[in-house]
Amino acid sequence: MGRIFVIDIEGRCYSCRCCDTPLALADDVLSRTFNCRKGRAYLFSNVVNITAGPPDERMMLSGMHTVEDIYCCCCGQQLGWKYVAAHDKSQKYKEGKFVLERWRIDEEVSEEFNLDTRPSSSDGENH
């Protein structure tokens, strides 16, 4: 395996709970109202310092999606998933967006900042 290059980000951010690698800026949170199998999750417009697994077709609560699991580039912990394609037109807004599972990340932000009051659909695997 080659050398790992980590992108450092400035500002309030979320990081990997296992190794503290920065993952996303608080300003990139699109929604805090997503859900996954183990609880809450956040939808992000941009995430760094990750690797992606192969595309996979999954039935989620909001319908069929093509997703890629995403992992921390430093420690390899699974963090969530990236929406590659949505099969339902009403879910197209998720394409290219990232979901980080709340229990797998740490926040360096206060909950009083960036409170999301916009309605959003929750998503998780429908098993």
C-alpha positions in Angstrom: 0.0 0.0 0.0 1.2 3.5 -0.8 1.5 6.6 1.3 -1.7 8.0 2.7 -2.3 11.7 2.2 -4.8 13.3 4.5 -6.5 16.5 3.6 -6.6 18.9 6.6 -9.7 21.1 6.8 -10.1 24.4 8.5 -13.1 25.3 10.7 -15.6 23.3 12.8 -15.5 19.8 11.5 -16.5 16.2 12.0 -13.8 13.5 12.4 -13.4 9.7 12.5 -14.2 8.5 16.0 -11.4 5.8 15.8 -8.5 7.9 14.6 -9.6 11.5 14.6 -9.0 12.0 10.9 -11.0 15.1 9.7 -13.9 14.1 7.4 -16.3 17.0 6.8 -17.0 20.6 7.6 -20.0 21.5 9.8 -21.0 23.9 7.0 -21.4 20.9 4.6 -24.2 19.3 6.7 -27.3 19.2 4.6 -29.5 17.3 7.1 -29.2 15.9 10.6 -32.5 14.0 10.3 -31.3 10.9 8.5 -31.4 7.5 10.2 -29.4 4.3 9.7 -29.6 0.8 11.3 -27.9 1.9 14.5 -29.4 5.3 14.9 -29.0 8.8 13.6 -27.0 9.9 10.6 -26.1 13.1 8.8 -26.3 14.0 5.1 -23.3 15.9 3.8 -22.6 17.6 0.5 -18.9 16.9 0.7 -16.6 14.5 2.7 -12.8 14.1 2.5 -10.3 11.5 3.6 -12.4 8.5 2.6 -12.2 5.5 0.3 -15.2 4.0 -1.4 -16.2 0.4 -1.8 -17.8 -1.0 -4.9 -21.3 0.2 -6.1 -24.1 -1.8 -4.6 -27.9 -1.8 -5.2 -29.8 -1.4 -1.9 -33.4 -1.1 -0.9 -33.5 1.8 1.5 -36.4 3.2 3.4 -36.9 5.7 0.6 -36.6 3.2 -2.2 -33.9 1.6 -4.3 -30.5 3.3 -4.5 -27.1 2.6 -5.9 -24.7 3.3 -3.0 -21.0 2.9 -2.2 -19.9 2.2 1.4 -17.4 4.8 2.5 -14.4 4.2 4.8 -11.9 6.3 6.7 -8.7 6.4 4.6 -6.5 6.1 7.7 -8.0 3.4 9.9 -10.4 1.8 7.5 -13.5 2.1 9.7 -16.8 2.1 7.8 -18.3 5.5 8.1 -21.5 5.4 6.1 -22.3 5.5 2.4 -22.4 7.7 -0.7 -25.4 7.9 -2.9 -24.4 7.1 -6.5 -27.9 6.9 -8.1 -31.5 7.1 -6.9 -34.0 5.1 -8.9 -37.0 7.3 -7.8 -37.1 10.8 -9.3 -38.1 12.3 -5.9 -34.8 11.0 -4.4 -32.4 12.3 -7.1 -31.3 15.2 -4.8 -29.3 12.6 -2.8 -27.1 11.6 -5.7 -23.4 12.5 -5.1 -24.2 13.1 -1.4 -22.7 11.3 1.6 -24.2 9.9 4.8 -22.0 9.6 7.9 -23.4 7.5 10.7 -23.5 9.6 13.9 -22.0 6.9 16.2 -18.9 6.5 13.9 -17.9 10.2 14.0 -17.0 12.9 16.5 -18.1 16.5 16.2 -15.9 19.4 17.0 -19.0 21.6 16.9 -21.6 22.7 19.3 -25.1 21.4 18.8 -26.4 24.9 18.9 -24.7 25.6 15.5 -26.2 24.5 12.1 -29.5 23.2 13.5 -31.4 21.7 10.6 -35.1 22.6 10.6 -35.7 21.5 7.0 -37.8 18.4 6.6 -36.0 15.5 5.1 -36.6 11.8 4.5 -34.8 9.3 6.6 -32.9 6.6 5.0 -31.5 3.3 6.2 -31.4 -0.1 4.8 -34.7 -1.8 4.6 -33.9 -5.2 6.1 
